[in-house]
Amino acid sequence: MQGPDRLRLPRVDRVAARPELDRARAALGERVVVDLVRAAISEVRRAVLVGGRAEPPDEAEVARDAQARAEAILTSRMRRVVNATGVLLHTNLGRAPLGAKARDAVAELASGYCSLELDLSTGKRGGRARFVEAALCALTGAEAALVVNNCAAAVLLLLAAVARGREVIVSRGELVEIGGGFRVPEIMAESGATLVEVGTTNKTRARDYERALEAHPAAAAILRVHQSNFVQVGFVERPALAELAELSRSRGLPLLEDLGGGALVDLSAAGLSGEPTVGASIAAGVSAVTFSGDKALGGPQAGAIVGSATLVEAARRHPLARAVRLGRLPMAALEATLAAYLDGSAGRGVPVLALAHATYDEVRRRAERWAEVLRAAGATATVVDTEAELGGGALPGRTVRSAALRVMPAECGVEAFAARLRGGRPAVVGRVQEGGVLFDARTVLDDEDELLLGRITGSLKG
Ligand SMILES: *Cc1c(COP(=O)(O)O)cnc(C)c1O
């Protein structure tokens, strides 16, 4: 290996001290800047030794490279985003936005200590998540409930508690991958349960489950999985949930269901019929259901297991439960979100529900208002009809009628316009389409009109 001197590479300390890196040093500290300079130098060393670069770069060039690396780190910090994509639960944008009460609850509980595990009536240690669990039972009709960090953790925990070292029966049509690395066969293997596949990709009948139960009499459970992010059409069949529940009851083993979405109320009034509710699964006789807090429920990232007291308590006692427990800030947001369902204000107070239930006329009128404001400011703005979707692994292929503002930038390219929109505060994310940027009015929160219009006019000017 040749030393830096033989290659005449710039010295780390000299580059790190250069004024180009002042801003990075102030924001990230000396240590990070030195590491970034080292990384930049080691890359040019490779370029010279292996890449055939003739001249080593000077200090200024290496400093510029380190500066770009620092910028990338600084801009990677999370930033508020106005979601004009038309996808209500956008995984890249943090899924469900919180309602005002949930935001206030987080702010209040984050600004001091809180009674997370203290019973204030007795002054003694109390259970975690009592309110949330009672609310989930009331809202779903389940006997018991447990909350964890996300739905993936809920599935892992439930399977580990109920079926470790034993077999679990799953239809071949439900061995799904949800995204972000969650695959049913893999999570099953991690839980220590053994997968028994039944049926075929497109058709699984009750008879297939019966045969599997005859061949595997010691099986721990039947697992049903919501297909979430894809649809099967054509020659397709699977037994009704109630039929499967009856079968598992008659054989004395539990029916588990990974619902993913976790709608607590029927969304058909919003034109999103077909998304099953947790309560319907419990009513159909499912022994334990797992679902997310930040999908159709419209709360923070969280996961829940609701169902029979025996199964829920088995999960609560399992050592993994401690490793996947919910933090106090999402707990605060979940409490406030569930409180809105209990007091009947969820339709207005849970943003995902409010946005989904807005009528097409309301959404269209809002987009028209935006267009008028922008045209008055000299922009080329029109309104087009669109189809918004729920997203978040619920109701794939199902859409809600919506409308979008369409802005054609006059002074820059459409990609540059979209990049400027993403680059500001708050960032604005729309959809680039046919030479313009579409801003779907279905997914922009009630109080974001001014923010959105301000950022659009600012980005048009450059
Ligand atoms: C989304 C989803 C999950 C994962 O939920 P997270 O809360 O993101 O962990 C698991 N199962 C199904 C069926 C899903 O749709």
The ligand as a MOL file (V3000), in Angstrom:
LIG
                    3D

  0  0  0     0  0            999 V3000
M  V30 BEGIN CTAB
M  V30 COUNTS 15 15 0 0 0
M  V30 BEGIN ATOM
M  V30 1 C -48.6050 -3.7810 6.7360 0
M  V30 2 C -48.7360 -5.1850 7.1350 0
M  V30 3 C -47.8890 -5.7340 8.1050 0
M  V30 4 C -46.7940 -4.9320 8.7420 0
M  V30 5 O -47.3130 -3.8900 9.5070 0
M  V30 6 P -46.3190 -2.8350 10.2050 0
M  V30 7 O -47.1730 -2.1000 11.1760 0
M  V30 8 O -45.8000 -1.9940 9.1020 0
M  V30 9 O -45.2430 -3.6170 10.8570 0
M  V30 10 C -48.0780 -7.0490 8.4500 0
M  V30 11 N -49.0180 -7.8000 7.8730 0
M  V30 12 C -49.8600 -7.3190 6.9390 0
M  V30 13 C -50.8860 -8.2210 6.3350 0
M  V30 14 C -49.7440 -5.9850 6.5370 0
M  V30 15 O -50.5690 -5.4870 5.5970 0
M  V30 END ATOM
M  V30 BEGIN BOND
M  V30 1 1 1 2
M  V30 2 1 2 3
M  V30 3 2 2 14
M  V30 4 1 3 4
M  V30 5 2 3 10
M  V30 6 1 4 5
M  V30 7 1 5 6
M  V30 8 2 6 7
M  V30 9 1 6 8
M  V30 10 1 6 9
M  V30 11 1 10 11
M  V30 12 2 11 12
M  V30 13 1 12 13
M  V30 14 1 12 14
M  V30 15 1 14 15
M  V30 END BOND
M  V30 END CTAB
M  END
